[in-house]
């Protein structure tokens, strides 16, 4: 199974969304987790374009103007919107749960700053439950969080932090239960998945953040084959995030 996660940037740009979809499809994913998806005219283009390409099974934000998540797949899955029962003022569209045969996928777009603390706490609890059942599970998407020392470019090589994640403590706790896929496969590498979007202007090369992650349960970790970023989405101006592609040696199946 190949899973591609990408932040569309504010629902996607209508003029470039076709090129963005084509680049996604070029990776031939079985599952797509699209964050900052919006139930809008551009969102309808995304849904229809994916359905036409064989991703007829979809679950995501409906009748919601703000940022959410779209989970799309070539095979049928059981879905649960707002799986942790967040209230309307707690960003209930931030996580979609997809249940495939033998695998649970949490597609995530966690909101900024401390607004994501309830979501991270729920993901930590879900990780603990999955571990107790020895269940295969993955949480993938834009976490808007990470390690202060290595996931924020301006902090590299510094003893004193110049910027930090307000939820680094909960991120560290999640890492105690599940393994972050890209770091597992590239323990000595340095890459960043988000830079500020500037149309027609160069972006400072020291302002990168690694926000897009995938966490695997211990039962799923032995099946991890690769985890890589496609920075072309950013360099071509399709969005301000890089895509994360995770490949697992499990077959997608009907739950």
DOZA-339539 format. One record per residue (C-alpha): x, z, y negated; residue in three letters; chain. Coordinates in pm, whole numbers, m for minus. Layout:
<recs>
+--------+--------+--------+-----+---+
|     c1 |     c3 |     c2 |   r | c |
+--------+--------+--------+-----+---+
|      X |      Z |      Y | Ala | A |
...
+--------+--------+--------+-----+---+
</recs>
This chain:
<recs>
+--------+--------+--------+-----+---+
|     c1 |     c3 |     c2 |   r | c |
+--------+--------+--------+-----+---+
|      0 |      0 |      0 | Unk | A |
|    127 |    m95 |   m343 | Unk | A |
|    m12 |     93 |   m643 | Unk | A |
|     43 |    m20 |  m1002 | Unk | A |
|    m19 |    217 |  m1292 | Unk | A |
|    m27 |     99 |  m1653 | Unk | A |
|   m145 |    229 |  m1988 | Unk | A |
|   m344 |    m47 |  m2163 | Unk | A |
|   m290 |    100 |  m2513 | Unk | A |
|   m622 |    185 |  m2681 | Unk | A |
|   m828 |    m12 |  m2432 | Unk | A |
|   m616 |   m327 |  m2449 | Unk | A |
|   m576 |   m609 |  m2698 | Unk | A |
|   m837 |   m882 |  m2655 | Unk | A |
|   m586 |  m1156 |  m2742 | Unk | A |
|   m324 |  m1046 |  m2489 | Unk | A |
|   m533 |   m883 |  m2216 | Unk | A |
|   m532 |  m1203 |  m2009 | Unk | A |
|   m152 |  m1209 |  m2001 | Unk | A |
|   m145 |   m839 |  m1919 | Unk | A |
|   m379 |   m888 |  m1623 | Unk | A |
|   m175 |  m1183 |  m1497 | Unk | A |
|    145 |   m978 |  m1510 | Unk | A |
|    m27 |   m698 |  m1317 | Unk | A |
|   m146 |   m941 |  m1052 | Unk | A |
|    206 |  m1082 |  m1022 | Unk | A |
|    307 |   m758 |   m854 | Unk | A |
|     32 |   m808 |   m592 | Unk | A |
|    m85 |   m447 |   m595 | Unk | A |
|   m348 |   m316 |   m357 | Unk | A |
|   m459 |    m59 |   m613 | Unk | A |
|   m444 |    m47 |   m993 | Unk | A |
|   m467 |    269 |  m1202 | Unk | A |
|   m521 |    167 |  m1564 | Unk | A |
|   m510 |    439 |  m1827 | Unk | A |
|   m645 |    424 |  m2182 | Unk | A |
|   m919 |    207 |  m2032 | Unk | A |
|  m1230 |    190 |  m2248 | Unk | A |
|  m1588 |     92 |  m2176 | Unk | A |
|  m1582 |   m186 |  m2435 | Unk | A |
|  m1588 |   m565 |  m2464 | Unk | A |
|  m1219 |   m574 |  m2373 | Unk | A |
|  m1285 |   m330 |  m2091 | Unk | A |
|  m1546 |   m571 |  m1954 | Unk | A |
|  m1285 |   m848 |  m1963 | Unk | A |
|  m1050 |   m626 |  m1762 | Unk | A |
|  m1317 |   m540 |  m1506 | Unk | A |
|  m1435 |   m899 |  m1468 | Unk | A |
|  m1082 |  m1039 |  m1451 | Unk | A |
|   m982 |   m797 |  m1179 | Unk | A |
|  m1303 |   m854 |   m984 | Unk | A |
|  m1246 |  m1230 |   m994 | Unk | A |
|   m894 |  m1173 |   m858 | Unk | A |
|  m1023 |   m974 |   m560 | Unk | A |
|  m1034 |   m621 |   m703 | Unk | A |
|  m1409 |   m588 |   m661 | Unk | A |
|  m1400 |   m216 |   m584 | Unk | A |
|  m1377 |    m26 |   m911 | Unk | A |
|  m1446 |    317 |  m1057 | Unk | A |
|  m1393 |    432 |  m1412 | Unk | A |
|  m1529 |    520 |  m1752 | Unk | A |
|  m1884 |    402 |  m1818 | Unk | A |
|  m2063 |    413 |  m2155 | Unk | A |
|  m1771 |    602 |  m2304 | Unk | A |
|  m1596 |    485 |  m2621 | Unk | A |
|  m1278 |    691 |  m2586 | Unk | A |
|   m980 |    656 |  m2356 | Unk | A |
|  m1037 |    693 |  m1984 | Unk | A |
|   m914 |    555 |  m1652 | Unk | A |
|  m1006 |    257 |  m1436 | Unk | A |
|   m924 |    260 |  m1065 | Unk | A |
|   m952 |    m82 |   m899 | Unk | A |
|   m867 |   m190 |   m545 | Unk | A |
|   m895 |   m477 |   m301 | Unk | A |
|  m1045 |   m246 |    m39 | Unk | A |
|  m1346 |    m17 |    m57 | Unk | A |
|  m1295 |    346 |   m150 | Unk | A |
|  m1513 |    648 |   m220 | Unk | A |
|  m1486 |    749 |   m584 | Unk | A |
|  m1546 |   1061 |   m784 | Unk | A |
|  m1550 |   1051 |  m1163 | Unk | A |
|  m1444 |   1370 |  m1336 | Unk | A |
|  m1348 |   1530 |  m1002 | Unk | A |
|  m1263 |   1866 |  m1158 | Unk | A |
|  m1588 |   1903 |  m1350 | Unk | A |
|  m1447 |   1901 |  m1703 | Unk | A |
|  m1697 |   1960 |  m1983 | Unk | A |
|  m1767 |   1701 |  m2251 | Unk | A |
|  m1516 |   1861 |  m2490 | Unk | A |
|  m1241 |   1875 |  m2223 | Unk | A |
|  m1182 |   1500 |  m2181 | Unk | A |
|  m1385 |   1453 |  m1861 | Unk | A |
|  m1278 |   1085 |  m1831 | Unk | A |
|   m910 |   1171 |  m1791 | Unk | A |
|   m901 |   1159 |  m1409 | Unk | A |
|  m1071 |    945 |  m1143 | Unk | A |
|  m1041 |   1032 |   m776 | Unk | A |
|  m1035 |    759 |   m514 | Unk | A |
|  m1060 |    838 |   m145 | Unk | A |
|   m915 |    576 |     87 | Unk | A |
|   m875 |    615 |    461 | Unk | A |
|   m611 |    883 |    502 | Unk | A |
|   m516 |    890 |    134 | Unk | A |
|   m651 |   1042 |   m186 | Unk | A |
|   m552 |    879 |   m515 | Unk | A |
|   m588 |   1057 |   m849 | Unk | A |
|   m567 |    802 |  m1132 | Unk | A |
|   m481 |    993 |  m1448 | Unk | A |
|   m463 |    960 |  m1823 | Unk | A |
|   m390 |   1305 |  m1958 | Unk | A |
|   m464 |   1361 |  m2329 | Unk | A |
|   m198 |   1462 |  m2578 | Unk | A |
|    m53 |   1803 |  m2650 | Unk | A |
|   m223 |   2114 |  m2508 | Unk | A |
|   m549 |   1928 |  m2449 | Unk | A |
|   m415 |   1837 |  m2104 | Unk | A |
|   m353 |   2194 |  m1992 | Unk | A |
|   m686 |   2225 |  m1804 | Unk | A |
|   m620 |   1895 |  m1625 | Unk | A |
|   m271 |   1998 |  m1519 | Unk | A |
|   m401 |   2330 |  m1390 | Unk | A |
|   m662 |   2146 |  m1185 | Unk | A |
|   m403 |   1903 |  m1047 | Unk | A |
|   m183 |   2198 |   m949 | Unk | A |
|   m476 |   2356 |   m765 | Unk | A |
|   m555 |   2022 |   m597 | Unk | A |
|   m190 |   1993 |   m492 | Unk | A |
|   m200 |   2338 |   m337 | Unk | A |
|   m518 |   2255 |   m144 | Unk | A |
|   m374 |   1925 |    m21 | Unk | A |
|    m57 |   2096 |     96 | Unk | A |
|   m257 |   2357 |    287 | Unk | A |
|   m442 |   2076 |    469 | Unk | A |
|   m128 |   1864 |    511 | Unk | A |
|   m320 |   1585 |    335 | Unk | A |
|   m171 |   1263 |    197 | Unk | A |
|   m236 |   1242 |   m177 | Unk | A |
|    m91 |   1085 |   m491 | Unk | A |
|   m153 |   1144 |   m861 | Unk | A |
|    m44 |    847 |  m1069 | Unk | A |
|    m72 |    734 |  m1430 | Unk | A |
|     10 |    849 |  m1782 | Unk | A |
|     77 |   1223 |  m1768 | Unk | A |
|    188 |   1256 |  m2130 | Unk | A |
|    420 |   1527 |  m2006 | Unk | A |
|    752 |   1573 |  m1835 | Unk | A |
|   1088 |   1745 |  m1840 | Unk | A |
|   1212 |   1818 |  m2191 | Unk | A |
|   1578 |   1764 |  m2109 | Unk | A |
|   1559 |   1425 |  m1937 | Unk | A |
|   1224 |   1261 |  m2017 | Unk | A |
|   1269 |   1253 |  m2398 | Unk | A |
|   1547 |   1020 |  m2506 | Unk | A |
|   1657 |   1206 |  m2818 | Unk | A |
|   1721 |   1517 |  m2607 | Unk | A |
|   1970 |   1353 |  m2373 | Unk | A |
|   2307 |   1523 |  m2371 | Unk | A |
|   2199 |   1790 |  m2619 | Unk | A |
|   2211 |   2163 |  m2570 | Unk | A |
|   1940 |   2212 |  m2834 | Unk | A |
|   1613 |   2024 |  m2792 | Unk | A |
|   1503 |   1798 |  m3078 | Unk | A |
|   1154 |   1747 |  m2934 | Unk | A |
|    959 |   1883 |  m2641 | Unk | A |
|    645 |   1862 |  m2430 | Unk | A |
|    400 |   2142 |  m2503 | Unk | A |
|    299 |   2140 |  m2134 | Unk | A |
|    647 |   2133 |  m1978 | Unk | A |
|    572 |   2468 |  m1812 | Unk | A |
|    270 |   2334 |  m1620 | Unk | A |
|    455 |   2009 |  m1542 | Unk | A |
|    733 |   2217 |  m1387 | Unk | A |
|    475 |   2407 |  m1184 | Unk | A |
|    325 |   2082 |  m1051 | Unk | A |
|    675 |   1977 |   m942 | Unk | A |
|    693 |   2285 |   m720 | Unk | A |
|    415 |   2145 |   m501 | Unk | A |
|    444 |   1765 |   m524 | Unk | A |
|    741 |   1532 |   m568 | Unk | A |
|    773 |   1288 |   m857 | Unk | A |
|    827 |    947 |   m697 | Unk | A |
|   1048 |    763 |   m947 | Unk | A |
|   1285 |   1056 |   m986 | Unk | A |
|   1301 |   1092 |   m609 | Unk | A |
|   1413 |    730 |   m571 | Unk | A |
|   1635 |    721 |   m884 | Unk | A |
|   1784 |   1071 |   m920 | Unk | A |
|   2073 |    959 |  m1142 | Unk | A |
|   1899 |    689 |  m1346 | Unk | A |
|   1773 |    708 |  m1703 | Unk | A |
|   1470 |    501 |  m1803 | Unk | A |
|   1179 |    551 |  m2040 | Unk | A |
|    827 |    417 |  m2001 | Unk | A |
|    695 |    446 |  m2358 | Unk | A |
|    827 |    353 |  m2700 | Unk | A |
|    630 |    351 |  m3027 | Unk | A |
|    453 |     19 |  m3067 | Unk | A |
|    569 |   m174 |  m3373 | Unk | A |
|    439 |   m528 |  m3426 | Unk | A |
|    708 |   m750 |  m3573 | Unk | A |
|    958 |   m468 |  m3605 | Unk | A |
|   1239 |   m345 |  m3385 | Unk | A |
|   1188 |    m12 |  m3218 | Unk | A |
|   1455 |    254 |  m3248 | Unk | A |
|   1635 |    264 |  m2917 | Unk | A |
|   1655 |    642 |  m2911 | Unk | A |
|   1283 |    715 |  m2928 | Unk | A |
|   1179 |    663 |  m2567 | Unk | A |
|    969 |    897 |  m2355 | Unk | A |
|    910 |    885 |  m1979 | Unk | A |
|    538 |    955 |  m1954 | Unk | A |
|    420 |    742 |  m1663 | Unk | A |
|    466 |    917 |  m1331 | Unk | A |
|    347 |    940 |   m972 | Unk | A |
|    339 |   1266 |   m778 | Unk | A |
|    325 |   1263 |   m397 | Unk | A |
|    217 |   1536 |   m160 | Unk | A |
|    466 |   1643 |    110 | Unk | A |
|    256 |   1464 |    374 | Unk | A |
|    283 |   1136 |    182 | Unk | A |
|    643 |   1161 |     63 | Unk | A |
|    801 |   1029 |    388 | Unk | A |
|    599 |    709 |    335 | Unk | A |
|    746 |    636 |    m10 | Unk | A |
|    938 |    310 |     m7 | Unk | A |
|    996 |    241 |   m375 | Unk | A |
|    900 |    346 |   m725 | Unk | A |
|   1006 |    123 |  m1013 | Unk | A |
|    914 |     44 |  m1371 | Unk | A |
|    834 |   m301 |  m1505 | Unk | A |
|    945 |   m286 |  m1869 | Unk | A |
|    834 |   m644 |  m1931 | Unk | A |
|    489 |   m523 |  m2031 | Unk | A |
|    654 |   m355 |  m2332 | Unk | A |
|    915 |   m619 |  m2411 | Unk | A |
|    647 |   m890 |  m2415 | Unk | A |
|    428 |   m685 |  m2649 | Unk | A |
|    138 |   m657 |  m2403 | Unk | A |
|    123 |   m278 |  m2440 | Unk | A |
|    349 |      7 |  m2547 | Unk | A |
|    401 |    136 |  m2193 | Unk | A |
|    594 |     12 |  m1893 | Unk | A |
|    410 |    m27 |  m1565 | Unk | A |
|    497 |    197 |  m1272 | Unk | A |
|    483 |     38 |   m927 | Unk | A |
|    484 |    264 |   m622 | Unk | A |
|    501 |    123 |   m271 | Unk | A |
|    397 |    322 |     35 | Unk | A |
|    415 |    224 |    401 | Unk | A |
|     49 |    304 |    454 | Unk | A |
|   m230 |     52 |    483 | Unk | A |
|   m533 |     70 |    253 | Unk | A |
|   m848 |    127 |    449 | Unk | A |
|  m1216 |    208 |    418 | Unk | A |
|  m1283 |    584 |    397 | Unk | A |
+--------+--------+--------+-----+---+
</recs>
